[in-house]
Amino acid sequence: MGFLKPYIYNVTMDNQYTPSLPKHLNEYQAADVTGLSVKTLRRMRHEMRGPQYLKLGRRVVYSETDLGNWLNDHRVETTAA
């Protein structure tokens, strides 16, 4: 399991580092971004697979960064014929 970064740093013009939290999407927004149905995302969570998510009480949210990484991890490289 890789190192999880809780936030990303933004560098200002005077080279100061300021933390910036990634944007979080609800399951409907995540379904829209990934092209999967909400039902599929729920099933994937139940089966402990799919993109990483956070539980905030009963609410489920996905980090845009985690969704992007998950999509990139499932990218298929093809060769031109």
C-alpha positions as CSV (number, residue, x, y, z in Angstrom):
1,M,0.0,0.0,0.0
2,G,1.4,3.4,-1.0
3,F,1.9,6.5,1.0
4,L,-1.2,8.5,1.2
5,K,-0.9,12.3,0.9
6,P,-3.6,14.0,3.0
7,Y,-3.2,17.2,1.0
8,I,-1.4,18.9,-1.9
9,Y,0.8,21.9,-1.5
10,N,0.4,25.0,-3.6
11,V,3.4,27.2,-4.1
12,T,2.8,30.9,-4.0
13,M,4.8,33.5,-5.9
14,D,7.1,34.1,-2.9
15,N,7.8,30.3,-2.7
16,Q,5.6,29.7,0.3
17,Y,3.9,26.3,0.5
18,T,0.3,26.3,1.5
19,P,-1.8,23.2,1.9
20,S,-4.7,22.6,-0.4
21,L,-7.2,19.8,0.1
22,P,-8.4,18.0,-3.0
23,K,-12.0,18.5,-4.1
24,H,-14.3,15.7,-3.0
25,L,-17.3,14.4,-5.0
26,N,-20.4,12.6,-3.9
27,E,-21.2,9.2,-5.4
28,Y,-23.4,10.6,-8.0
29,Q,-20.7,13.0,-9.2
30,A,-18.1,10.2,-9.1
31,A,-20.4,8.1,-11.2
32,D,-20.7,10.8,-13.7
33,V,-16.9,11.3,-13.9
34,T,-16.1,7.6,-14.2
35,G,-19.0,6.6,-16.4
36,L,-20.1,3.9,-13.9
37,S,-23.5,3.8,-12.3
38,V,-24.0,4.7,-8.7
39,K,-25.1,1.1,-8.1
40,T,-21.8,-0.2,-9.6
41,L,-19.8,2.1,-7.3
42,R,-21.8,0.9,-4.3
43,R,-21.2,-2.7,-5.2
44,M,-17.5,-2.1,-5.7
45,R,-17.3,-0.5,-2.2
46,H,-19.1,-3.5,-0.7
47,E,-16.6,-5.9,-2.5
48,M,-13.7,-3.7,-1.3
49,R,-12.5,-2.8,-4.8
50,G,-12.8,0.3,-7.0
51,P,-11.6,3.8,-6.3
52,Q,-10.6,4.8,-2.7
53,Y,-13.3,6.7,-0.9
54,L,-14.0,8.4,2.4
55,K,-16.8,7.9,4.8
56,L,-17.9,11.1,6.6
57,G,-20.6,9.7,8.9
58,R,-23.0,8.0,6.5
59,R,-21.8,10.1,3.6
60,V,-19.5,8.6,1.0
61,V,-17.2,11.0,-0.9
62,Y,-14.4,10.4,-3.5
63,S,-11.3,12.6,-3.9
64,E,-10.8,13.9,-7.4
65,T,-7.2,12.9,-7.1
66,D,-8.0,9.4,-6.1
67,L,-10.6,9.0,-8.9
68,G,-8.0,10.3,-11.4
69,N,-5.3,7.9,-10.1
70,W,-7.8,5.0,-10.2
71,L,-8.8,5.8,-13.8
72,N,-5.1,6.1,-14.8
73,D,-4.3,2.7,-13.2
74,H,-7.0,1.1,-15.4
75,R,-5.8,2.7,-18.6
76,V,-5.1,0.2,-21.4
77,E,-2.2,1.0,-23.7
78,T,-2.8,-0.1,-27.3
79,T,-0.4,-0.4,-30.2
80,A,-1.2,1.0,-33.6
81,A,-1.4,-1.7,-36.3
